[in-house]
Amino acid sequence: MSDAPIEPQDWSFGVKVVQIEDIRVARGLTRRPRTSCRHRKMVYDEKERRVWCSDCETEVEAFDAFTYLVEHYAAAVSKLNRRAEELAQAEKFQLRSRAAKAMDDAWRSTTMAPLCPHCNNALMPEDVVGGLASTSKEFVRAERKRKADLKK
């Protein structure tokens, strides 16, 4: 035997275990690696109070299930907002189309001519063939409002 002094080892007082998961979390990674299944077919079991995927038949964490629901809700809301914008644009276009159609129908009459709603002068197609003068819609609306306020 050798006469070398005995040096206490760290493992003699207990094994030092390094948790790899803690290092992964400290670096901003998840504790568990993601699976290839995206868990698109989740089953919500009310009796057992758990959520599981019917594709891979594994239990889905509550946070993942909630995130999936929030993503679908956000997508549905964005789709509804986009649809509302499309409908608003279609209504604006339809309003112009209806006005043009009404004007066209009035001009097609062989015996009658449409009247200007403001000055009651007849509008003939020949009056607008050479082009029309235009003004700002905001200016016209403000002027109409001013005239309506004066009548009160």
Residue frames as qw, qx, qy, qz and C-alpha x, y, z in Angstrom:
[[0.000, 0.887, 0.462, 0.000, 0.00, 0.00, 0.00],
 [0.377, 0.512, -0.038, 0.771, 1.09, 3.49, -0.61],
 [0.342, -0.443, -0.492, 0.667, 1.54, 6.04, 2.10],
 [0.024, 0.317, 0.280, 0.906, -0.18, 8.80, 0.08],
 [0.206, 0.175, 0.543, -0.795, -2.71, 10.81, 2.03],
 [0.166, 0.507, 0.836, 0.129, -6.35, 10.09, 1.40],
 [0.091, 0.047, -0.106, -0.989, -8.08, 12.94, -0.38],
 [0.395, 0.418, 0.695, -0.431, -11.80, 13.15, 0.13],
 [0.104, 0.192, 0.691, 0.689, -13.74, 12.92, -3.12],
 [0.358, -0.029, 0.011, -0.933, -16.86, 14.97, -3.86],
 [0.659, -0.116, -0.568, -0.479, -18.89, 11.88, -4.51],
 [0.389, -0.062, -0.833, 0.388, -18.18, 10.51, -1.05],
 [0.123, 0.206, 0.495, -0.836, -20.60, 13.07, 0.46],
 [0.539, 0.567, 0.516, -0.349, -23.25, 12.39, -2.14],
 [0.515, 0.248, 0.571, 0.589, -23.36, 12.29, -5.87],
 [0.111, 0.532, 0.004, -0.839, -23.51, 15.67, -7.59],
 [0.431, 0.451, 0.739, 0.255, -26.13, 15.42, -10.29],
 [0.043, 0.301, -0.177, -0.936, -26.42, 18.15, -12.87],
 [0.496, 0.552, 0.628, -0.233, -29.90, 18.50, -14.25],
 [0.318, 0.082, 0.550, 0.768, -29.57, 18.99, -17.99],
 [0.023, 0.737, 0.627, 0.251, -33.14, 20.29, -18.11],
 [0.280, -0.850, -0.195, 0.401, -32.21, 23.20, -15.84],
 [0.362, -0.357, 0.394, 0.766, -29.37, 24.17, -18.17],
 [0.195, 0.386, 0.701, 0.567, -31.70, 24.00, -21.17],
 [0.115, -0.857, -0.502, -0.002, -34.26, 26.24, -19.43],
 [0.365, -0.712, 0.029, 0.600, -31.53, 28.70, -18.43],
 [0.281, -0.156, 0.544, 0.775, -30.56, 28.96, -22.10],
 [0.435, 0.327, -0.016, -0.838, -34.16, 29.63, -23.10],
 [0.387, 0.084, -0.827, -0.398, -34.89, 26.16, -24.44],
 [0.775, -0.312, -0.101, -0.541, -37.71, 23.86, -23.39],
 [0.547, -0.428, 0.686, -0.216, -37.38, 21.06, -20.88],
 [0.712, 0.141, 0.687, 0.040, -38.66, 18.51, -23.32],
 [0.086, -0.191, 0.602, 0.771, -37.92, 18.38, -27.03],
 [0.606, 0.307, 0.041, -0.733, -40.86, 18.94, -29.35],
 [0.609, 0.109, 0.783, 0.065, -42.42, 15.93, -30.95],
 [0.089, 0.004, 0.650, 0.755, -43.16, 15.59, -34.63],
 [0.060, -0.615, -0.773, -0.142, -46.91, 15.50, -33.93],
 [0.015, 0.304, 0.006, 0.953, -48.52, 18.95, -34.01],
 [0.014, 0.336, 0.802, -0.494, -51.48, 17.73, -31.87],
 [0.232, -0.043, -0.306, -0.922, -54.14, 19.02, -34.27],
 [0.624, -0.323, -0.565, -0.433, -56.76, 16.49, -33.16],
 [0.025, 0.214, -0.707, 0.673, -57.00, 17.14, -29.44],
 [0.527, -0.472, -0.663, -0.243, -59.60, 15.44, -27.28],
 [0.160, -0.424, 0.411, -0.791, -60.81, 17.27, -24.19],
 [0.538, -0.279, -0.795, 0.004, -61.83, 14.66, -21.63],
 [0.331, -0.619, 0.099, -0.705, -64.01, 16.30, -18.98],
 [0.885, -0.410, -0.173, -0.140, -64.30, 13.20, -16.81],
 [0.852, -0.137, -0.126, 0.489, -60.57, 12.66, -16.46],
 [0.098, -0.973, 0.021, 0.206, -59.82, 16.41, -16.78],
 [0.515, -0.394, 0.518, 0.557, -57.08, 15.90, -19.32],
 [0.546, 0.732, -0.135, -0.384, -56.29, 16.79, -22.89],
 [0.603, -0.250, 0.687, 0.320, -54.79, 14.24, -25.24],
 [0.314, 0.502, -0.484, -0.644, -54.02, 13.95, -28.93],
 [0.875, 0.168, 0.366, -0.267, -55.94, 11.33, -30.86],
 [0.662, 0.655, -0.360, -0.057, -53.22, 11.16, -33.56],
 [0.402, 0.476, -0.714, 0.321, -50.24, 10.22, -31.39],
 [0.755, -0.474, -0.433, -0.137, -52.30, 9.20, -28.32],
 [0.504, -0.020, -0.459, 0.731, -50.17, 11.19, -25.90],
 [0.225, -0.809, -0.459, 0.290, -51.26, 13.61, -23.24],
 [0.327, 0.623, 0.106, 0.702, -51.03, 17.26, -24.27],
 [0.311, -0.234, -0.445, 0.806, -49.93, 19.84, -21.75],
 [0.059, 0.799, 0.541, -0.258, -52.53, 22.42, -20.77],
 [0.090, -0.699, 0.164, 0.691, -50.38, 25.31, -21.98],
 [0.141, -0.120, 0.753, 0.631, -49.95, 23.74, -25.43],
 [0.098, 0.550, 0.819, 0.129, -53.70, 23.11, -25.69],
 [0.025, -0.832, -0.311, 0.458, -54.43, 26.69, -24.64],
 [0.140, -0.514, 0.419, 0.736, -51.91, 28.06, -27.15],
 [0.154, 0.180, 0.848, 0.474, -53.56, 26.01, -29.90],
 [0.050, 0.736, 0.670, -0.083, -56.98, 27.43, -28.99],
 [0.096, -0.787, -0.039, 0.608, -55.66, 31.00, -28.87],
 [0.182, -0.264, 0.623, 0.714, -54.02, 30.60, -32.29],
 [0.102, 0.419, 0.834, 0.344, -57.28, 29.34, -33.79],
 [0.040, -0.818, -0.486, 0.305, -59.27, 32.12, -32.13],
 [0.146, -0.654, 0.200, 0.714, -56.86, 34.79, -33.37],
 [0.159, -0.023, 0.753, 0.638, -56.99, 33.35, -36.90],
 [0.057, 0.611, 0.780, 0.122, -60.81, 33.32, -36.83],
 [0.082, -0.829, -0.262, 0.487, -60.98, 36.92, -35.57],
 [0.156, -0.479, 0.428, 0.751, -58.54, 38.08, -38.24],
 [0.140, 0.233, 0.834, 0.481, -60.57, 36.26, -40.90],
 [0.007, 0.765, 0.634, -0.110, -63.76, 37.98, -39.68],
 [0.132, -0.757, 0.006, 0.639, -62.07, 41.39, -39.67],
 [0.172, -0.218, 0.646, 0.711, -60.78, 40.83, -43.19],
 [0.091, 0.470, 0.832, 0.279, -64.27, 39.77, -44.31],
 [0.043, -0.823, -0.429, 0.369, -65.81, 42.88, -42.71],
 [0.134, -0.589, 0.288, 0.743, -63.34, 45.10, -44.59],
 [0.138, 0.063, 0.798, 0.584, -64.17, 43.33, -47.86],
 [0.036, 0.664, 0.746, 0.025, -67.90, 43.81, -47.23],
 [0.087, -0.794, -0.172, 0.577, -67.41, 47.50, -46.44],
 [0.121, -0.378, 0.524, 0.753, -65.49, 47.99, -49.68],
 [0.092, 0.302, 0.861, 0.398, -68.17, 46.09, -51.63],
 [0.003, 0.769, 0.592, -0.241, -70.90, 48.25, -50.08],
 [0.083, -0.686, 0.113, 0.714, -69.05, 51.43, -51.04],
 [0.090, -0.141, 0.727, 0.666, -68.62, 50.17, -54.59],
 [0.067, 0.495, 0.855, 0.140, -72.25, 49.06, -54.73],
 [0.005, 0.771, 0.358, -0.526, -73.38, 52.53, -53.64],
 [0.004, 0.529, -0.394, -0.751, -71.49, 54.11, -56.54],
 [0.057, 0.071, 0.886, 0.455, -72.77, 51.45, -58.91],
 [0.074, 0.631, 0.759, -0.144, -76.36, 52.00, -57.79],
 [0.042, 0.750, 0.095, -0.653, -76.02, 55.76, -58.24],
 [0.001, -0.361, 0.626, 0.691, -74.56, 55.31, -61.73],
 [0.071, 0.280, 0.927, 0.240, -77.29, 52.81, -62.61],
 [0.093, 0.728, 0.566, -0.375, -80.03, 55.17, -61.42],
 [0.048, 0.672, -0.197, -0.713, -78.51, 58.00, -63.46],
 [0.046, -0.147, 0.821, 0.550, -78.19, 55.74, -66.50],
 [0.108, 0.487, 0.867, 0.009, -81.83, 54.62, -66.17],
 [0.099, 0.776, 0.309, -0.541, -82.97, 58.24, -65.93],
 [0.045, 0.569, -0.434, -0.698, -81.00, 59.18, -69.05],
 [0.155, 0.066, 0.917, 0.363, -82.40, 56.23, -71.01],
 [0.281, 0.643, 0.618, -0.355, -85.87, 57.68, -70.77],
 [0.347, 0.332, 0.505, 0.717, -86.92, 59.14, -74.11],
 [0.104, -0.781, -0.427, -0.444, -89.42, 61.62, -72.70],
 [0.491, -0.868, -0.069, -0.022, -88.00, 62.72, -69.34],
 [0.498, 0.550, -0.421, 0.522, -84.66, 64.17, -68.20],
 [0.637, -0.449, -0.490, 0.390, -83.24, 63.80, -64.68],
 [0.082, -0.924, -0.008, -0.372, -83.05, 66.89, -62.51],
 [0.360, 0.357, -0.578, 0.640, -80.20, 68.02, -60.31],
 [0.496, -0.551, -0.658, 0.130, -81.30, 67.32, -56.72],
 [0.365, -0.421, -0.284, 0.780, -79.98, 70.71, -55.58],
 [0.045, 0.314, -0.125, -0.940, -80.79, 73.27, -58.25],
 [0.573, 0.467, 0.608, -0.291, -83.58, 71.38, -60.08],
 [0.352, 0.645, -0.401, -0.547, -82.01, 72.08, -63.49],
 [0.957, 0.241, 0.082, -0.138, -82.28, 69.33, -66.09],
 [0.365, -0.562, 0.678, 0.303, -79.18, 67.22, -66.65],
 [0.821, 0.512, -0.057, -0.247, -78.78, 66.13, -70.26],
 [0.906, -0.087, 0.238, 0.338, -76.21, 63.61, -71.48],
 [0.546, 0.676, 0.051, 0.493, -74.79, 66.25, -73.80],
 [0.252, -0.925, 0.145, -0.246, -73.91, 68.36, -70.75],
 [0.656, -0.606, 0.449, 0.042, -71.37, 65.80, -69.51],
 [0.908, 0.373, 0.085, 0.170, -69.94, 64.41, -72.76],
 [0.419, 0.766, -0.270, 0.406, -67.08, 66.91, -72.78],
 [0.512, 0.052, -0.620, 0.593, -66.15, 66.07, -69.19],
 [0.448, -0.802, -0.366, -0.152, -67.22, 67.27, -65.80],
 [0.054, 0.654, -0.443, 0.611, -65.73, 69.69, -63.36],
 [0.742, -0.340, -0.568, 0.110, -65.07, 68.10, -59.98],
 [0.180, -0.719, 0.328, -0.586, -64.61, 69.23, -56.41],
 [0.134, 0.217, -0.872, 0.417, -63.71, 67.72, -53.08],
 [0.507, -0.445, -0.702, -0.228, -66.39, 65.55, -51.49],
 [0.418, -0.393, -0.533, 0.621, -65.45, 66.92, -48.08],
 [0.013, -0.079, 0.034, 0.996, -66.01, 70.47, -49.34],
 [0.403, -0.275, -0.557, -0.673, -69.43, 69.55, -50.75],
 [0.536, -0.448, -0.707, 0.110, -70.48, 67.81, -47.51],
 [0.302, -0.311, -0.364, 0.824, -69.35, 70.80, -45.43],
 [0.142, -0.039, -0.228, -0.962, -71.25, 73.20, -47.70],
 [0.491, -0.368, -0.663, -0.430, -74.42, 71.09, -47.51],
 [0.491, -0.431, -0.634, 0.413, -74.13, 70.94, -43.73],
 [0.148, -0.177, -0.148, 0.962, -73.69, 74.72, -43.56],
 [0.312, -0.175, -0.411, -0.839, -76.78, 75.27, -45.72],
 [0.547, -0.418, -0.714, -0.126, -78.79, 72.84, -43.59],
 [0.400, -0.366, -0.504, 0.672, -77.71, 74.67, -40.42],
 [0.023, 0.028, -0.069, -0.997, -78.77, 78.01, -41.94],
 [0.422, -0.326, -0.598, -0.598, -82.27, 76.66, -42.65],
 [0.499, -0.417, -0.720, 0.241, -82.76, 75.79, -38.97]]
